[in-house]
Every structure is written in structure tokens, then in C-alpha cells.
Amino acid sequence: MNLDDEVRRHLRDTGEQVALTPGMVDAVRIRASSRARRQRFILRGLGTLIVLGAIGGLVGVLSSRSNEQATSLNLAPLAETDQTTKLMSADEDSSASLASTSPTYETVARAATEDAEVTSTPVSGSSESRWTKVEGPVTGATTEYMYSGDRVLARVISQWFVRDESSWRELEMPASLKVIAVDFGAGEEVLRVAGWLGEDVCTRALVIQVRDGNTWKRYELPNEFATGLVSAVSAARLRVTDHELVLSRVEELSLDPVCLLQSRGIDVVDAEIVDGLIFATDRKAGRVVHSLDKLGPFEAQEFLDTGPIQRSMVSRSADGDNWGTTLVMGQRVAELGVVDGLVVSEDAAHTVHDGQRLDRNQLIPPVALGLIDALASSSGTSLIFEREEGLWFRDSSGEQPLEELTGLPSLWGRLGFDSAELTMVVETSQGPALFVLGG
């Protein structure tokens, strides 16, 4: 007789107390099966304990025979535990040491690598994974980058570009002007540019033009050069506000023999100075030779001995007239920022950005030899500073050598914003490069 028959018989015997329903037999059978499964599980567990006890006894016998073997058996799990603890600690700290750890088990190594990729480690080498190099507007061309307001500008020879989000857009410049600086601080509708007006290097004028809508207004800087001297501007910054016009530039002054002869009324198309003589090509007489002694003394005569002179200066005016010029120490263009509506130039004691004038001595890290640049943002203050081994970058998430960030030796750096993005212009051994944080 099977289980179902026994249940049915029992239910018939107790029929006065329990009503027999079609599903009752199945319910009782299910409960009985569950009890049987629990009994089998308990029996298997007891069997497993017995086997483990036997194995433990065997291990005890083996360990009593050899102390050396027992020692090795004890150290192996300890090494695994120590290695696993290191990996867990590195994962919790989001440390860059994950990449250098050599775990015992391959499965642990894969887990650690996956965590390292997701975490974007915030110390030491962390910033390297968060900075992205931005391609220039002209592929393969040497590009000069600069900041104006909260925009990044790029210059490729005579072309000027502004970065709009993730792309570059070329700016339309006055056709008659050889532009050396652009101010984009108040929007493109009031674009300001500085440059040379005129094709003749001897007579051209340095001007600032301000566009308001479709109208350009021009301001001319006075020509302060001695007769025969010409200027070649290598870098410049421009800011124009309601209060003043300010132009910072680095220029090389040199004696031009053509300009010197033209100032004496001699019309030549080319000339060169050799051993106190000027060899020139006259428009009418052809090839001629002039003696510098017979031209008489002139203001720029000292350049015959010293050669070209490079200088950095800041020129400013409240109304486009009455310009004042101040020479600046060093051979780098003085960066300009607008603070409380006034134009401020960077110097040896302060870094300057729009809205910020920061004291270098209060920001420089103890290990630094000098502070290159600093920029305050909602996430903290970012720094570029110099150590004995080169330039370093530091922010709230850690610090790293600029060379690791760029992949090239770095000579100089400048921080700034592109709209809401933090960016960095780095001068490398292969030319300037632009990086954006989180790009």
C-alpha cells in the first residue's frame, strides 16, 4: 500500500471530524515529502562532518611528523589573506596602487583592474585620466592658445579661432589689420582687436579696434621708437573695459637699415649692414653703398653694437589718448584679468584671472621652487608649480608631474576656463597644447 492509500484510509476513519476534499490528499502528500527531504539533508550533513573529521585527523597526524611542513601550510593562507587585504584596502581608497599590485589569484586581479578603471583614482596620478588633450583648429599646425574672458582663443599664423563647446570657429578679422591680440571678454558682438595697420614696416601704426555691431572704432598707440627701429611682436594680450584700454606685449626691437635710409630721404627696397656700411638697392640708382658714419649720429646707433633687444611691456589708456607704458620684468607677456571692472596685469607677486588676483606666496606649496599659475573654482584651487624635477599640477584630488599629463617635457602652463570647463594651456617641447578637464 502506498502513501496515497494510507492517507485516504486515515481520512475515512476520521471522516466525522474532517471533511474529505479533493485537494487535501495532495496537501498532506506535499508536507510528507518536505519532511522526507529535511531528513535526507540532515543525514548528508552528518556524513560530511564525519568525513571532515577524518580528514582533520589525518592532517593532524601528518603535521605531527614534520614541523617544517606544518610551518609552510600555515604561511600559505596568511600570504593570501595579506594580499587580499591590500587589494581590498586599495579598492576602498580608490588608490592608483591597484595597477601595480600583483595578486596571487587571476580572478582577484581582474576585479581590481575593473574597479581601478571605474574609480578614476583621485590621488597622485589621478588627474592624468581626467585631462584630455584638445586638437587644434588646424590639424598639424603650430597653434598659440590664450584666454580671453571665459573663452579659449587659438591663433594659427594669421587665422584666429574661438572654441565653441567642442569645436573651433574662425573669427572674422578686419582685412586691413595684422592682428596680434584679441579681446573676447564681453562677447563677439563687441569684439576688440589689436594689430598693425599698414603694409610698410617702417610706417605702420599699432592700433586697437573695437567693433560694436557693424561699426569699428579705432585707437592708435603712439610711435615711441627711435628712427630706424622696428618692432616685431611675438605675443600680446588685450583687454578693453568701460574704464580703459590695456595692451600687454612682448616685442623685439631691432635696427632696420631700410627704415634708417628712408628716414634720411633715401628710397631703397632692401638693405643690409656689414662692417659699418649699408649695402642697399635704390629704386632708381640700383645697387648702392652708404657709410653709417656719413649718415651722422642717430638715436638707434647703440643697436649696431648690442643687436636686437627684447622687452615686455604694458600700455594703458583711459580714453585712447595719453598712453602710459610700463616695462615688465621677464620676457613673457603679462597676462591680463578684469577684477572689479578694472584691468589688472599679472606680476611676480600675483597671478591674475578674471575676477581673481591671487597672492603667490600664500598659495605656493612648501616643496615648490616657484608658482607658475593658480586658479580658484567651485571645486577648490588648482596650481601649476615648479619643483627641482620639473613642473607639477595640483588640485583637490591630488598632484602629478605635467610631463605625465602631456606625455612631453613641459616648460610652462596657464590655467583658465572655457565656459564652465577648467582648461590648461601647456607649453611643451613640441609646442603649445590645450587640455580640458573631464573632456
TORPA-251723 format. One record per atom (N, C-alpha, C): x, y, z; residue in three letters. Coordinates in steps of 0.001 Angstrom, whole numbers, plus 500000, padded with zeros to 6 digits. Example, Ala and Ser with C-alpha at 12.3 -4.5 7.8 and 13.67 -1.06 7.14 Angstrom:
2
513190494310507800ala 512300495500507800ala 513200496700507800ala 512850497750507080ser 513670498940507140ser 512900500030507870ser 
END
This chain:
439
500866498801500000met 500000500000500000met 500895501240500000met 500586502193499089asn 501427503378499001asn 500929504482499913asn 501618505635499856leu 501306506762500768leu 499905507301500529leu 499502507412499273asp 498179507964498987asp 497068507088499573asp 497216505747499466asp 496194504845500020asp 496095504990501521asp 497283505109502202glu 497272505258503651glu 496586506537504068glu 496805507619503322val 496170508881503674val 494658508808503500val 494258508216502398arg 492812508101502176arg 492120507260503268arg 492787506140503681arg 492205505306504736arg 492095506063506038arg 493141506818506355his 493111507598507592his 491988508637507566his 491781509256506423leu 490740510270506321leu 489343509650506422leu 489186508418505898arg 487890507748506043arg 487589507410507491arg 488665506997508226asp 488464506645509634asp 488083507848510468asp 488531509028510081thr 488249510250510854thr 487276511143510128thr 486466510575509330gly 485560511359508495gly 484583512188509279gly 484265511791510549glu 483322512586511316glu 483911513935511725glu 485238514024511896gln 485858515276512315gln 486396516076511137gln 486795515458510062val 487456516144508952val 486700515864507670val 486350516948506975ala 485677516802505679ala 486706516475504604ala 486417515430503850leu 487334514986502802leu 487122515829501552leu 488186516538501149thr 488124517392499961thr 489112516885498936thr 488933517270497650pro 489840516742496602pro 491282517164496805pro 491532518378497319gly 492911518843497437gly 493602518454498708gly 492877517832499632met 493505517547500940met 494572516482500814met 494308515498499993val 495294514411499848val 496613514953499313val 496523515813498312asp 497753516384497738asp 498505517224498757asp 497789517983499582ala 498458518823500579ala 499201517985501592ala 498590516929502049val 499251516057503035val 500465515404502403val 500330514977501127arg 501462514337500459arg 502660515292500317arg 502373516579500045ile 503453517560499900ile 504180517766501209ile 503406517855502303arg 504060518030503613arg 504903516825503974arg 504435515684503621ala 505227514481503924ala 506516514455503129ala 506436514850501877ser 507646514884501051ser 508660515875501597ser 508195517019502099ser 509104518016502679ser 509825517466503890ser 509082516751504741arg 509747516156505919arg 510804515149505499arg 510499514397504434ala 511482513401503974ala 512745514078503455ala 512588515201502706arg 513765515895502203arg 514624516439503335arg 513984517003504393arg 514766517517505536arg 515547516405506217arg 514926515228506333gln 515635514104506963gln 516879513718506154gln 516709513652504786arg 517865513296503945arg 518980514339504056arg 518631515647504129phe 519629516711504243phe 520413516592505542phe 519685516271506637ile 520370516120507946ile 521339514954507894ile 520898513868507262leu 521789512709507182leu 523037513007506358leu 522879513745505206arg 524053514094504406arg 525006515003505185arg 524461515959505962gly 525306516844506759gly 526118516075507780gly 525475515100508442leu 526220514294509420leu 527332513522508736leu 527032513033507515gly 528060512302506789gly 529249513192506435gly 528940514446506041thr 530017515375505693thr 530893515691506890thr 530244515883508060leu 531023516159509284leu 531938515009509633leu 531448513816509411ile 532285512645509726ile 533504512622508806ile 533291512899507498val 534410512892506556val 535417513978506896val 534919515200507218leu 535834516277507586leu 536627515936508835leu 535953515286509789gly 536679514899511000gly 537803513934510681gly 537531513012509763ala 538577512057509391ala 539745512750508714ala 539410513709507808ile 540483514446507124ile 541292515256508125ile 540594515898509093gly 541323516677510098gly 542243515810510919gly 541803514602511251gly 542690513711511990gly 543913513332511191gly 543703513107509890leu 544836512753509041leu 545834513906508956leu 545308515147508824val 546202516308508774val 546964516451510077val 546299516189511213gly 546993516275512498gly 548131515295512595gly 547909514082512064val 548978513082512097val 550151513527511245val 549828514048510026leu 550914514492509142leu 551671515665509737leu 550963516608510352ser 551644517776510922ser 552517517404512096ser 552151516381512850ser 552999515980513980ser 554295515338513507ser 554308514825512261arg 555522514179511757arg 556541515189511240arg 556103516349510798ser 557048517304510187ser 556686518726510585ser 557511519390511437asn 557288520784511836asn 557475521731510659asn 558421521400509788glu 558693522268508651glu 557515522309507702glu 556894521094507488gln 555746521039506607gln 554578521798507221gln 554431521713508530ala 553341522430509205ala 553508523928509056ala 554753524401509151thr 555003525836509009thr 554604526333507627thr 554965525576506598ser 554622526008505235ser 553120526009505026ser 552421525027505628leu 550966525010505464leu 550312526191506138leu 550887526683507211asn 550304527822507922asn 550577529136507204asn 551736529279506547leu 552101530548505932leu 551347530802504637leu 551003529763503933ala 550349529960502641ala 549035530721502756ala 548103530319503648pro 546868531109503755pro 547099532508504279pro 548140532715505129leu 548425534056505612leu 548839534971504478leu 549670534490503556ala 550093535307502422ala 548907535690501556ala 547989534720501357glu 546805535020500564glu 545947536067501254glu 545796535936502570thr 544977536889503318thr 545569538271503283thr 546911538369503431asp 547570539671503393asp 547428540332502028asp 547580539525500960gln 547459540080499609gln 546035540557499361gln 545041539757499781thr 543649540142499586thr 543318541398500354thr 543873541530501591thr 543629542724502393thr 544167543965501707thr 545363543863501102lys 545944545006500395lys 545067545429499227lys 544548544438498483leu 543707544769497342leu 542414545421497786leu 541811544903498882met 540565545487499382met 540792546905499854met 541930547140500541ser 542235548498501006ser 542439549445499843ser 543153548965498815ala 543381549830497649ala 542072550146496952ala 541156549160496896asp 539867549410496252asp 539044550411497025asp 539054550319498377glu 538283551242499197glu 538820552645499100glu 540143552797498994asp 540746554141498924asp 540767554693497505asp 540327553926496537ser 540419554333495113ser 541837554758494771ser 542798553960495197ser 544200554340495041ser 544746553891493715ser 545759554633493216ala 546406554275491960ala 547286553048492112ala 547528552571493359ser 548393551424493568ser 547764550146493053ser 546470550166492694leu 545846548966492166leu 546565548452490934leu 546996549356490097ala 547612548957488843ala 548942548245489057ala 549645548562490164ser 550965547997490400ser 550915546737491258ser 549742546369491828thr 549631545191492679thr 549668543930491834thr 550351542875492339ser 550427541599491645ser 549750540545492505ser 548428540385492423pro 547705539465493297pro 548041538014492986pro 547783537130493962thr 548083535721493796thr 547147535076492797thr 545870535463492840tyr 544879534813492003tyr 544467535711490847tyr 544300535116489678glu 543943535875488482glu 542571536515488609glu 541644535818489272thr 540295536369489423thr 540318537646490247thr 541127537711491294val 541246538919492105val 541842540051491287val 542835539752490446ala 543461540786489613ala 542449541404488672ala 541567540610488070arg 540567541161487165arg 539615542083487901arg 539187541682489079ala 538271542533489836ala 538916543847490194ala 540208543803490616ala 540899545037490985ala 541062545947489783ala 541369545386488610thr 541537546202487415thr 540246546874487016thr 539133546137487100glu 537845546726486752glu 537506547878487676glu 537755547698488975asp 537475548770489926asp 538331549990489641asp 539620549773489292ala 540520550898489030ala 540049551703487838ala 539514551018486811glu 539067551736485621glu 537846552587485918glu 536959552108486770val 535726552834487061val 535964553979488021val 536919553829488939thr 537052554773490038thr 537688556091489649thr 538569556154488668ser 539294557374488288ser 540033557935489491ser 541063557226489927thr 541759557452491181thr 542090558906491453thr 541762559445492654pro 541865560875492922pro 543157561329493563pro 544233560542493545val 545484560982494140val 546625560712493182val 547701561453493382ser 548930561326492606ser 548644561300491114ser 548593560115490487gly 548379560051489052gly 546935560175488626gly 546023560569489527ser 544606560563489222ser 544253561528488114ser 544781562740488147ser 544365563757487184ser 544713563365485763ser 545681562460485590glu 546095562086484246glu 544936561495483465glu 544063560719484124ser 542966560086483425ser 541813561043483208ser 541843562208483840arg 540710563119483733arg 540993564290482802arg 542232564509482403trp 542568565588481481trp 542643565034480060trp 542052565756479133thr 542015565316477746thr 542613566394476856thr 543499565989475954lys 544091566946475029lys 543082567330473958lys 543022568619473655val 542113569141472639val 542887569357471348val 542366568843470259glu 543010569048468966glu 542852570497468524glu 543881571042467889gly 543843572420467430gly 542901572607466256gly 542604573848465906pro 541676574109464803pro 542203573697463440pro 543531573677463272val 544141573261462008val 545068572088462317val 544715570932461853thr 545463569719462182thr 546913569825461720thr 547818569555462646gly 549242569539462335gly 549924570889462355gly 549164571981462516ala 549759573320462503ala 550128573755463915ala 551208574526464037thr 551586575098465334thr 550543576130465750thr 550012575973466939thr 548903576805467398thr 549261577494468703thr 548955578782468785glu 549117579532470026glu 547748579638470692glu 547678579280471985tyr 546424579331472727tyr 546494580446473770tyr 545351581066474036met 545275582113475065met 543851582206475571met 543687582880476721tyr 542377583057477333tyr 541930584499477178tyr 540625584662476981ser 540025585982476973ser 538642585861477578ser 538461586442478759gly 537222586211479482gly 537139584753479856gly 536009584108479575asp 535882582675479854asp 535929581867478563asp 536670582367477591arg 536791581678476312arg 538256581364476020arg 538446580330475209val 539781579954474754val 539915580361473292val 540977581102472998leu 541258581528471628leu 542465580770471097leu 542498580595469794ala 543620579928469146ala 544056580746467935ala 545372580789467720arg 545927581525466588arg 546838580613465786arg 546559580523464504val 547394579773463582val 547841580748462495val 549074581234462603ile 549636582256461706ile 548740583496461770ile 547959583764460735ser 547102584959460735ser 545638584637460975ser 545317583350461194gln 543939582947461443gln 543671582904462945gln 542483583349463338trp 542073583348464738trp 540795582532464896trp 540741581742465986phe 539610580864466240phe 539165581016467694phe 537883580736467934val 537350580679469288val 536742579295469472val 536896578731470667arg 536368577392470928arg 534926577501471406arg 534024576930470622asp 532612576855470970asp 532295575424471366asp 532144575209472681glu 531911573876473216glu 533024572938472766glu 532750571998471861ser 533787571025471495ser 534364571269470108ser 534094572419469506ser 534603572691468160ser 535200574092468096ser 535946574351467017trp 536574575642466787trp 535814576393465694trp 535707577700465870arg 535063578554464873arg 535990579717464552arg 536231579949463265glu 537139581019462869glu 536473582375463021glu 537253583344463516leu 536762584703463701leu 537065585547462471leu 536150586440462157glu 536344587345461027glu 537053588601461515glu 538231588869460951met 539056589993461371met 539065591094460304met 539375592335460715pro 539489593416459722pro 540556593083458690pro 540220593230457421ala 541150592845456357ala 542405593703456346ala 542290594947456835ser 543433595870456773ser 544378595716457958ser 544074594818458891leu 544825594751460149leu 545573593428460264leu 546848593522460659lys 547610592336461015lys 547467592152462526lys 546565591275462922val 546120591173464315val 547176590488465172val 547434591071466353ile 548371590476467311ile 547680590068468611ile 546467590561468878ala 545759590212470112ala 544267590406469904ala 543478589587470629val 542016589633470548val 541447589625471957val 540437590490472185asp 539722590507473462asp 538296590038473193asp 537955588893473800phe 536637588303473597phe 535843588350474899phe 536248589242475790gly 535704589206477141gly 534248589548477268gly 533687590369476382ala 532303590814476531ala 531407590277475437ala 531856589274474712gly 531033588717473659gly 531487589165472291gly 531165588354471283glu 531672588611469941glu 531082589879469337glu 529876590274469779glu 529267591451469176glu 530050592717469469glu 530914592693470500val 531785593833470791val 533239593378470764val 533602592653469705leu 534955592128469552leu 535977593257469527leu 537095593052470223arg 538189594036470255arg 539457593368469733arg 540206594060468889val 541439593504468336val 542528594564468364val 543776594107468474ala 544941594982468390ala 545842594449467300ala 546459595355466551gly 547338594899465488gly 547989596037464736gly 548733595658463694trp 549456596622462868trp 548588597055461693trp 548507598356461506leu 547753598915460389leu 548744599438459355leu 548691598883458153gly 549620599291457100gly 550576598179456742gly 551012598164455471glu 551895597114454973glu 553373597456455149glu 553721598741455158asp 555115599167455250asp 555583599063456699asp 556573598222456942val 557045598014458307val 557623599294458908val 558062600227458051cys 558669601464458543cys 557634602496458979cys 556441602420458433thr 555442603471458702thr 554147602941459316thr 554029601633459509arg 552783601086460030arg 552526601572461455arg 551246601535461861ala 550848602022463180ala 550251600876463996ala 550498600902465303leu 549918599928466221leu 548591600485466732leu 547497599768466466val 546174600294466787val 545351599253467531val 544290599742468189ile 543265598904468798ile 541938599273468153ile 541228598266467661gln 539938598496467039gln 538849597765467825gln 537759598445468072val 536634597900468838val 535424597850467923val 534848596666467778arg 533670596523466935arg 532416596503467795arg 531485597378467481asp 530182597417468138asp 529132597242467055asp 528626596025466927gly 527742595739465815gly 528541595635464537gly 528247596489463562asn 528987596511462294asn 529954597683462207asn 530112598427463287thr 530948599629463293thr 532235599369464058thr 533360599807463475trp 534659599688464128trp 535127601075464579trp 535604601158465810lys 536210602382466318lys 537687602119466545lys 538550603071466146arg 539993602853466149arg 540698603773467136arg 541673603178467855tyr 542546603927468766tyr 543981603610468375tyr 544806604630468211glu 546193604428467780glu 547158604665468938glu 548062603711469129leu 549102603877470137leu 550231604722469552leu 550834605599470349pro 551895606475469826pro 553135605673469433pro 553810606125468389asn 555052605504467944asn 556195606047468793asn 556705605224469678glu 557754605652470607glu 559134605162470192glu 559247604634468984phe 560515604074468550phe 561439605161468007phe 562715604969468234ala 563713605855467633ala 563770605607466131ala 564281606579465411thr 564364606486463951thr 565151605256463524thr 564554604482462635gly 565224603286462121gly 564875602025462871gly 564223602149464055leu 563860600963464832leu 562500600434464388leu 562374599126464402val 561101598482464098val 560814597460465190val 559531597136465349ser 559095596202466380ser 558530594946465745ser 558867593801466326ala 558277592521465955ala 557648591935467209ala 556318591881467271val 555607591414468461val 555466589897468398val 555940589228469437ser 555868587767469481ser 554663587266470261ser 554135588069471187ala 552953587671471971ala 552297588926472505ala 550986588880472663ala 550263590058473144ala 548951589637473780ala 548463590453474717arg 547166590272475346arg 546462591620475342arg 545151591600475148leu 544364592835475063leu 543125592725475927leu 542837593773476702arg 541563593877477419arg 541061595315477295arg 539783595436476993val 539128596740476871val 537878596720477736val 537767597687478657thr 536593597809479516thr 536008599209479357thr 534981599486480131asp 534400600830480121asp 535369601860480677asp 536398601407481405his 537308602327482084his 538605602566481326his 539100601538480592glu 540400601715479946glu 540668600672478879glu 541696600960478101leu 542227600036477112leu 543622599628477571leu 543892598320477583val 545185597829478068val 545727596801477080val 546982596999476680leu 547659596079475764leu 548969595639476395leu 549121594344476602ser 550373593758477097ser 551036593047475927ser 552341593231475775arg 553014592611474630arg 554486592337474931arg 555018591396474193val 556457591125474156val 556924591422472747val 557912592293472611glu 558371592684471285glu 559893592664471210glu 560372592531469992glu 561810592611469741glu 562070593863468918glu 562894594769469471leu 563277595995468775leu 564599595761468048leu 564631596160466811ser 565855595989466029ser 566012597164465062ser 567243597385464619leu 567536598448463664leu 567347597923462254leu 566457598586461510asp 566187598190460132asp 566881599183459205asp 567872598749458410pro 568619599694457550pro 567730600354456497pro 566712599674456006val 565806600287455034val 565076601463455664val 564547601257456878cys 563836602331457578cys 564791603477457933cys 566032603137458276leu 567004604170458600leu 567296605045457372leu 567485604424456219leu 567748605181454996leu 566518605993454571leu 565329605409454716gln 564119606143454355gln 563929607377455235gln 564346607267456510ser 564240608435457392ser 565182609556456951ser 566196609227456145arg 567129610219455616arg 566759610627454187arg 565601610222453744gly 565143610593452420gly 565683609740451303gly 566269608580451603ile 566844607687450592ile 565865606525450390ile 565331606400449185asp 564302605402448909asp 564954604116448393asp 564937603093449217val 565522601798448843val 564495600701449084val 564710599576448407val 563772598452448551val 564324597360449461val 565621597294449624asp 566237596351450548asp 567602596871450951asp 568110596408452098ala 569417596874452584ala 569906595950453677ala 571221595944453857glu 571837595201454950glu 573082595932455421glu 573387595763456705ile 574533596441457315ile 575683595454457453ile 576860595822456923val 578051594980457016val 579243595878457319val 579857595679458505asp 581087596404458868asp 580965597910458687asp 579909598501459222gly 579752599947459174gly 579266600492457852gly 578937599619456911leu 578429600038455613leu 577029599463455392leu 576209600237454647ile 574876599763454281ile 574870599466452786ile 574688598223452452phe 574565597805451065phe 573069597749450744phe 572646598562449775ala 571217598700449502ala 570945598696448015ala 569663598489447702thr 569198598582446320thr 568273599784446208thr 568745600809445521asp 567968602028445315asp 566963601800444185asp 565811602412444314arg 564768602212443308arg 565204602751441945arg 566024603805441946lys 566449604415440681lys 567900604092440359lys 568771604181441344ala 570209604027441082ala 570679602590441116ala 569855601699441542gly 570272600304441627gly 571081600042442894gly 572135599234442758arg 572920598827443927arg 573814599968444377arg 573698600373445660val 574492601482446205val 575043601078447564val 576064601824448010val 576673601594449321val 576672602912450079val 576246602884451355his 576225604073452196his 577068603812453449his 577760604865453888ser 578549604765455113ser 577710605238456292ser 577672604429457338leu 576921604812458533leu 577499606083459160leu 578818606260459071asp 579437607464459638asp 578942608715458929asp 578771608653457584lys 578332609819456835lys 576850610128457050lys 576094609126457491leu 574676609368457785leu 574510610197459051leu 575619610350459789gly 575578611148461008gly 575071610347462193gly 575237610839463402pro 574752610118464586pro 573214610010464558pro 572728608887465063phe 571281608695465142phe 570966607995466459phe 569687608111466905glu 569302607617468236glu 569524606121468398glu 569278605356467368ala 569357603899467468ala 570747603355467192ala 571772604210467251gln 573126603774466916gln 573642602690467850gln 573148602674469074glu 573593601654470033glu 573229600244469575glu 572197600107468742phe 571788598782468274phe 572807598178467319phe 573724599009466781leu 574786598463465935leu 575695597536466726leu 575849597835468019asp 576730597024468869asp 575964595962469648asp 574796596335470157thr 574050595401471022thr 573186594427470231thr 572751594810469049gly 571831593967468294gly 570399594134468788gly 569494593277468367pro 568088593393468764pro 567919593279470282pro 566907593942470805ile 566583593926472235ile 565136593470472405ile 564933592478473268gln 563576592010473551gln 563091592629474859gln 561849593044474881arg 561291593654476086arg 559811593324476198arg 559334593336477453ser 557930593095477759ser 557369594350478396ser 556152594749477994met 555588595996478498met 554072595937478536met 553488596854479309val 552038597019479395val 551724598479479089val 550885598707478067ser 550463600062477696ser 548988600211478018ser 548612601361478627arg 547218601554479016arg 546796602999478832arg 545493603156478560ser 544919604482478372ser 543459604444478790ser 542986605554479337ala 541598605633479778ala 540652605997478634ala 541169606691477612asp 540290607186476559asp 540845606981475151asp 541917606229475019gly 542534606066473717gly 543624607066473437gly 543785608045474305asp 544873609033474227asp 545683608957475519asp 546776609736475549asn 547588609813476778asn 547984608422477282asn 548638607685476404trp 549047606329476745trp 550233606345477697trp 550196605437478655gly 551326605225479553gly 551855603815479390gly 553171603670479325thr 553792602358479102thr 554710602009480258thr 554579600789480738thr 555394600298481850thr 556137599053481410thr 557457599054481577leu 558249597863481262leu 558039596813482341leu 558001595554481920val 557737594431482824val 558964593538482873val 559277593044484069met 560405592125484223met 560104590804483514met 561125590211482957gly 560967588932482277gly 560675589108480805gly 560629588004480108gln 560444588028478667gln 559162587313478255gln 558171587294479156arg 556885586682478840arg 555802587737478925arg 554800587617478066val 553718588588478056val 553005588568479404val 552675589757479918ala 551959589849481185ala 550486589529480954ala 549984588469481599glu 548577588101481451glu 547698589176482086glu 546510589365481511leu 545592590414481966leu 544286589796482447leu 543729590395483499gly 542430589976484010gly 541623591184484410gly 540307591028484445val 539423592112484863val 538902591786486257val 539269592610487226val 538873592419488621val 538134593673489075val 536881593506489485asp 536046594637489910asp 535976595718488832asp 535890595306487592gly 535734596239486488gly 537005596895486012gly 538140596617486669leu 539422597218486285leu 540362596153485740leu 541190596548484782val 542154595622484198val 543378595531485105val 543762594310485445val 544914594060486313val 545889593173485551val 547160593492485611ser 548180592688484939ser 548883591795485945ser 549257590611485479glu 549952589656486337glu 551385590114486563glu 551919589795487749asp 553298590158488061asp 553954589046488857asp 555151589308489369ala 555895588281490084ala 555240587894491395ala 554414588777491970ala 553806588513493277ala 552392587964493184ala 551727588129492027his 550322587747491926his 550037587041490599his 549106586088490650thr 548510585549489433thr 547170586246489235thr 546785586411487977val 545587587191487670val 544710586434486681val 543434586345486991his 542400585868486087his 541194586771486265his 540246586668485372asp 539043587483485529asp 538404587210486880asp 538238588264487665gly 537637588133488984gly 538571587662490072gly 539841587394489740gln 540769586834490734gln 542131587506490642gln 542646587856491786arg 544035588303491913arg 544585587599493145arg 545386586568492918leu 545807585664493982leu 547270585879494327leu 547561585890495636asp 548920586079496138asp 549709584779495994asp 550791584823495254arg 551597583623495033arg 552171583064496341arg 552620583943497219asn 553257583488498454asn 552294582743499373asn 551015583050499284gln 550030582374500118gln 549586581038499538gln 549867580813498264leu 549395579604497595leu 550497578602497298leu 551736579049497233ile 552813578170496794ile 553002577017497777ile 553077575768497308pro 553303574627498191pro 554702574693498821pro 554871574099499995pro 556184574147500666pro 557308573538499842pro 557005572538499017val 558049571852498251val 558360572554496938val 557632573632496608ala 557768574262495296ala 558895575275495274ala 559517575411494097leu 560528576445493881leu 559891577740493399leu 558725577639492773gly 558015578825492286gly 556625578445491834gly 555692579387491933leu 554324579161491491leu 554148579728490082leu 553764578889489130ile 553574579309487750ile 552204579952487571ile 551154579292488062asp 549805579829487913asp 548892579196488954asp 547797579904489266ala 546792579407490205ala 545432579893489748ala 544409579074489981leu 543047579420489579leu 542079578832490584leu 541209579676491149ala 540210579232492118ala 538905578927491399ala 538275577818491776ser 536987577435491211ser 536116576874492319ser 534912576458491989ser 533989575932492994ser 534504574647493627ser 535380573923492923ser 535929572675493453ser 537240572868494201ser 537722574103494328gly 538972574374495027gly 539947575141494147gly 541185575256494619thr 542223575998493894thr 543155575031493182thr 543344575246491893ser 544271574444491097ser 545573575219490930ser 546694574486490947leu 548008575125490898leu 548883574467489841leu 549730575263489226ile 550865574774488443ile 552106575352489094ile 552998574504489561phe 554170574993490280phe 555412574231489849phe 556549574779490232glu 557837574240489799glu 558536573536490948glu 559055572355490667arg 559919571619491578arg 561273571419490906arg 562196570854491660glu 563521570622491089glu 563446569706489876glu 562490568749489902glu 562396567796488795glu 561473568261487675glu 560934569477487761gly 560087569976486682gly 558814570621487196gly 557819570754486313leu 556549571378486655leu 555538570330487104leu 554702570740488071trp 553676569853488624trp 552325570548488602trp 551253569730488551phe 549886570228488656phe 549269569684489943phe 548525570537490653arg 547854570099491888arg 546447570666491920arg 545487569817492351asp 544137570285492643asp 543632569521493853asp 542331569583494127ser 541784568971495329ser 541886567453495317ser 542112566844494150ser 542175565386494065ser 543598564839494078ser 544593565700494105gly 545973565217494150gly 546886566045493274gly 548049565496492983glu 549030566205492163glu 549769565216491274glu 550334565739490191gln 551085564900489270gln 552025565778488450gln 553118565215487936pro 554002565979487054pro 553279566320485752pro 553510567525485257leu 552892567911483992leu 553380567020482850leu 554592566527482978glu 555123565672481917glu 554317564385481789glu 553792563861482919glu 552944562679482855glu 551610563012482212glu 551128564198482451leu 549843564614481874leu 549947564796480372leu 551022565442479914thr 551159565766478496thr 551887564702477702thr 552672563883478387gly 553494562913477679gly 554767563505477103gly 554998564810477384leu 556179565506476879leu 556737566407477976leu 558029566746477924pro 558563567718478885pro 557807569041478781pro 557402569587479942ser 556586570805479974ser 557411571962480511ser 557293573111479849leu 558107574268480187leu 557318575366480905leu 555995575382480700trp 555178576475481245trp 553720576060481147trp 552872576646481973gly 551456576310481916gly 550590577475482371gly 549363577501481877arg 548415578557482221arg 547027577937482353arg 546347578219483474leu 545013577701483742leu 543960578703483303leu 542769578222483026gly 541691579117482642gly 540400578354482434gly 539339579092482129phe 538036578482481896phe 537664578572480426phe 536949577569479974asp 536267577616478689asp 534797577386478998asp 534049578490479097ser 532694578451479648ser 532806577896481065ser 532220576738481344ala 532273576213482705ala 533371575175482885ala 534127574875481834glu 535134573825481902glu 536493574395482305glu 537193573665483175leu 538556574035483541leu 539503573522482468leu 540356574410481961thr 541300574041480913thr 542709574462481303thr 543672573965480545met 545074574256480810met 545840574364479499met 546557575459479312val 547453575607478176val 548859575263478653val 549479574306478013val 550796573823478421val 551766574020477266val 552910574598477577glu 553969574748476583glu 554921573575476706glu 554931572705475715thr 555752571509475740thr 556955571676474821thr 557796570672474821ser 558975570711473962ser 558615570651472486ser 557364570284472170gln 556916570224470782gln 555905571325470471gln 555792572309471346gly 554876573421471079gly 553733573462472068gly 552873574487471969pro 551753574629472914pro 550708573526472716pro 550012573197473821ala 548938572192473774ala 547849572634474742ala 546611572290474394leu 545443572653475213leu 544835571383475782leu 544552571408477102phe 543920570279477777phe 542674570763478484phe 541659569898478516val 540409570225479203val 540130569150480255val 539645569564481394leu 539370568651482499leu 538042567971482271leu 538067566626482291gly 536843565883482125gly 536318565851480722gly 537167566220479731gly 536715566236478340gly 536669564863477699gly 
END
